[in-house]
């Protein structure tokens, strides 16, 4: 299995700030500096510890993820991360110009010597309203934007685009991506409709913050829809993003995390959507009792085995959890890298 480190750039200031949108007056400038310094420390550490990639996402108006521009942050990563791939997971296409996104990712691919990965998301309803778009159009806009970006990366001649949401007289993206024909592209699969689109375009599947039975359902649907499209994905085409905490023992891990629940009214800012079943559930009504992986190294390895049996071959791991100190996050990363990662490679 392949394993990436998801750095959420979670605000280092007060953990009890009000929900979205969080008033700017509550943003402490020194805490923002600490946030960015810690983020760079964790990125370097993830690179040194052998994670396959580091990832960043895009969110707005909230201290949960201080990355309104993942492209800027990914550009900085190219100077910090020397070995691992850089995963932009991902730009929110309803808020963006897809041609600009295609250009900037191509530029990042060149700056990183061909180490970029990308996942395109639609964002949450509140974030879409940030830029006055209609949330009802978000999925269709995202899917058209993906088609446009893929075409811009692979069409050797200038072309025009007349779509429902995007119209351009001329598209001619420079530079070309270093990776041929383009960087690995993931598409969200947290809803059945998204899974169907993903499979029909032969894209990699990205899942986030859903439960194990739902992962199995999405993976099965992905394989079914891929077969209809005439191809067969493997576990290496399927990535799952989640929380993890590795401690000296199961008891210590429980003590560190069981005092707090992750209210998805907060964590919804860390993913495109959160679901409990094949029907999407309101994120504000879902709470996670503990991280998806939680326990000693031996316990976490067993849990990863269940994830692998569900068909997942790529893990995008955040070591953040409500109430965990920065030092506990770092310790968890070290334990995962030294005691779990070597075993994971053989799965």
ZAZA-120380 format. One record per residue (C-alpha): residue in one letter; x, y, z. Coordinates in steps of 0.1 Angstrom, whole numbers, padded with zeros to 4 digits, always signed. Layout:
N
AXYZ ...
This chain:
347
X+0000+0000+0000 X+0010+0036-0006 X+0007+0062+0022 X+0006+0099+0021 X+0006+0126+0048 X-0023+0150+0048 X-0014+0183+0065 X-0046+0202+0073 X-0029+0234+0084 X-0051+0235+0114 X-0050+0268+0133 X-0027+0267+0163 X-0047+0292+0183 X-0079+0287+0203 X-0096+0253+0197 X-0130+0266+0207 X-0137+0291+0179 X-0172+0294+0166 X-0184+0276+0135 X-0181+0288+0099 X-0177+0316+0090 X-0153+0324+0118 X-0149+0361+0123 X-0115+0374+0112 X-0111+0394+0145 X-0106+0360+0162 X-0076+0352+0141 X-0044+0358+0161 X-0015+0367+0138 X+0011+0350+0160 X-0009+0318+0160 X-0010+0319+0122 X+0028+0321+0121 X+0030+0292+0145 X+0006+0273+0123 X+0027+0277+0092 X+0060+0270+0110 X+0045+0237+0123 X+0032+0228+0089 X+0066+0231+0074 X+0081+0211+0102 X+0056+0183+0096 X+0061+0184+0059 X+0098+0179+0062 X+0093+0152+0088 X+0069+0133+0065 X+0094+0135+0037 X+0122+0123+0059 X+0101+0095+0074 X+0093+0080+0040 X+0057+0089+0033 X+0049+0086-0004 X+0033+0120-0008 X+0022+0150+0012 X-0011+0166+0005 X-0030+0198+0010 X-0066+0208+0004 X-0086+0240-0002 X-0111+0255+0022 X-0123+0290+0031 X-0134+0313+0060 X-0124+0288+0087 X-0095+0280+0111 X-0098+0243+0103 X-0077+0245+0072 X-0057+0276+0065 X-0052+0270+0028 X-0076+0291+0007 X-0050+0287-0021 X-0036+0252-0023 X-0015+0262-0054 X+0005+0287-0034 X+0011+0262-0007 X+0020+0235-0031 X+0045+0259-0047 X+0062+0264-0014 X+0062+0226-0009 X+0084+0222-0040 X+0112+0239-0021 X+0106+0220+0011 X+0097+0185-0001 X+0127+0169-0020 X+0116+0133-0023 X+0079+0127-0018 X+0052+0135-0043 X+0030+0166-0038 X-0007+0160-0038 X-0031+0189-0044 X-0062+0173-0030 X-0077+0195-0041 X-0087+0226-0059 X-0124+0235-0056 X-0134+0238-0092 X-0168+0257-0088 X-0147+0285-0072 X-0120+0284-0099 X-0111+0290-0135 X-0104+0255-0147 X-0080+0267-0174 X-0060+0286-0147 X-0060+0254-0126 X-0047+0234-0155 X-0019+0260-0161 X-0009+0262-0124 X-0008+0224-0119 X+0013+0220-0150 X+0036+0247-0137 X+0038+0229-0103 X+0045+0196-0121 X+0075+0213-0138 X+0087+0229-0105 X+0086+0196-0087 X+0102+0175-0115 X+0070+0156-0122 X+0058+0149-0086 X+0023+0164-0087 X-0009+0145-0080 X-0044+0161-0082 X-0079+0156-0069 X-0106+0180-0080 X-0134+0187-0055 X-0166+0207-0056 X-0165+0220-0020 X-0192+0223+0007 X-0223+0243+0001 X-0212+0271+0025 X-0178+0274+0006 X-0195+0276-0028 X-0216+0305-0015 X-0183+0322-0006 X-0180+0331-0042 X-0217+0335-0050 X-0221+0302-0070 X-0252+0281-0068 X-0245+0250-0047 X-0270+0230-0068 X-0247+0233-0098 X-0215+0224-0079 X-0213+0187-0090 X-0220+0195-0127 X-0196+0224-0127 X-0169+0202-0111 X-0174+0174-0136 X-0173+0198-0166 X-0142+0214-0151 X-0125+0181-0149 X-0132+0173-0185 X-0119+0207-0195 X-0087+0203-0176 X-0080+0168-0189 X-0086+0180-0225 X-0063+0211-0219 X-0035+0187-0207 X-0038+0163-0236 X-0049+0183-0267 X-0017+0193-0287 X-0034+0222-0305 X-0053+0253-0293 X-0090+0247-0290 X-0122+0264-0280 X-0146+0252-0253 X-0183+0258-0252 X-0198+0241-0222 X-0227+0247-0199 X-0206+0265-0172 X-0173+0273-0189 X-0167+0290-0223 X-0134+0299-0238 X-0126+0310-0273 X-0091+0297-0271 X-0073+0273-0247 X-0036+0266-0251 X-0020+0256-0219 X+0017+0262-0213 X+0038+0247-0199 X+0029+0211-0206 X+0030+0188-0176 X+0062+0169-0171 X+0042+0137-0165 X+0029+0122-0197 X+0000+0125-0205 X-0006+0143-0172 X-0003+0139-0134 X-0023+0112-0117 X-0059+0126-0113 X-0084+0115-0087 X-0121+0123-0086 X-0143+0122-0055 X-0164+0091-0048 X-0183+0101-0017 X-0216+0100-0036 X-0228+0073-0060 X-0231+0099-0088 X-0195+0109-0083 X-0183+0073-0084 X-0201+0068-0117 X-0184+0099-0132 X-0150+0089-0119 X-0152+0054-0134 X-0166+0066-0167 X-0135+0089-0171 X-0111+0062-0160 X-0099+0084-0131 X-0086+0073-0098 X-0111+0072-0069 X-0108+0095-0039 X-0128+0087-0007 X-0127+0107+0025 X-0140+0104+0061 X-0166+0077+0055 X-0172+0044+0074 X-0158+0010+0064 X-0191-0004+0051 X-0195+0026+0029 X-0160+0023+0016 X-0168-0012+0005 X-0200+0000-0012 X-0182+0028-0031 X-0153+0005-0042 X-0178-0022-0055 X-0197+0005-0074 X-0165+0018-0088 X-0155-0016-0102 X-0190-0021-0116 X-0190+0012-0134 X-0154+0008-0146 X-0164-0026-0162 X-0192-0008-0180 X-0166+0017-0193 X-0143-0012-0205 X-0115-0011-0179 X-0105-0027-0146 X-0091-0006-0118 X-0069-0020-0090 X-0063-0011-0054 X-0037+0013-0066 X-0065+0034-0082 X-0083+0039-0049 X-0073+0064-0022 X-0090+0070+0012 X-0084+0101+0034 X-0089+0097+0072 X-0077+0105+0107 X-0052+0082+0125 X-0036+0081+0159 X-0008+0056+0168 X+0003+0054+0205 X+0024+0031+0227 X-0007+0010+0235 X-0044+0007+0227 X-0051+0021+0261 X-0030+0052+0256 X-0045+0058+0222 X-0080+0056+0237 X-0071+0079+0265 X-0057+0104+0240 X-0087+0104+0217 X-0118+0091+0234 X-0122+0123+0254 X-0131+0141+0222 X-0155+0135+0193 X-0147+0149+0159 X-0179+0168+0151 X-0182+0168+0113 X-0197+0202+0115 X-0160+0211+0119 X-0144+0183+0099 X-0166+0190+0069 X-0141+0218+0062 X-0115+0191+0056 X-0132+0172+0028 X-0156+0176+0000 X-0185+0158+0017 X-0191+0133+0045 X-0215+0104+0042 X-0229+0077+0064 X-0244+0055+0037 X-0251+0056+0000 X-0274+0085+0008 X-0254+0116+0017 X-0260+0128+0052 X-0259+0163+0066 X-0223+0167+0079 X-0233+0187+0109 X-0252+0157+0122 X-0223+0132+0120 X-0198+0127+0148 X-0168+0104+0147 X-0161+0087+0180 X-0124+0081+0173 X-0100+0082+0144 X-0105+0057+0117 X-0071+0041+0127 X-0065+0042+0164 X-0044+0021+0188 X-0010+0005+0191 X+0010-0002+0160 X-0002-0038+0160 X-0038-0028+0162 X-0035-0002+0135 X-0018-0027+0112 X-0049-0050+0116 X-0072-0021+0109 X-0052-0013+0077 X-0056-0049+0067 X-0094-0045+0068 X-0091-0013+0047 X-0069-0032+0022 X-0095-0060+0020 X-0121-0034+0012 X-0101-0026-0020 X-0081+0005-0009 X-0045+0007-0020 X-0036+0043-0011 X-0041+0061+0023 X-0040+0098+0028 X-0035+0101+0066 X-0040+0131+0089 X-0027+0127+0124 X-0048+0156+0136 X-0076+0149+0162 X-0096+0171+0185 X-0077+0176+0217 X-0043+0161+0206 X-0013+0183+0212 X+0012+0191+0184 X+0037+0169+0203 X+0013+0140+0203 X+0007+0144+0165 X+0045+0143+0159 X+0049+0112+0182 X+0021+0095+0163 X+0037+0102+0129 X+0070+0088+0142 X+0053+0056+0155 X+0034+0052+0122 X+0065+0056+0101 X+0088+0033+0122 X+0063+0006+0133 X+0035+0006+0108 X+0048+0018+0075 X+0073-0010+0069 X+0045-0036+0074 X+0021-0017+0052 X+0044-0018+0023 X+0039-0056+0020 X+0001-0054+0018 
